[in-house]
Amino acid sequence: MRESQQSCSGANPIVGAPYPKPNGEATIPFAERLTCSVAEACAASGLGRTKLYELIAEERVATTTIGRRRLVLVRSLRSLLLRDL
């Protein structure tokens, strides 16, 4: 493993642990990312796809669309989940 890579400890990605790529390599900590896919948002938050799309429709979670790809704004997801802390 190269120095620039970090191992994923299985810690909660919402509070800043590295989020693993499908091949097992770690990337930037989740909390520092600008966007994530809907699947990554579901995995990080513990929410199901249907509930996440409901929250998007209610404008409680912000997204952006680039081409046909919908990306969830991480700061929006974090503010929804961490507002009671």
KAMODA-V903846 format. One line per field, one symbol per residue. ss: DSSP state (~ for helix, > for strand, _ for the rest). Layout:
ss->???
This chain:
ss->____________~~~__>>>_____>>>>~~~__>>>~~~~~~~~___~~~~~~~~~_____>>>>__>>>>>~~~~~~~~~___
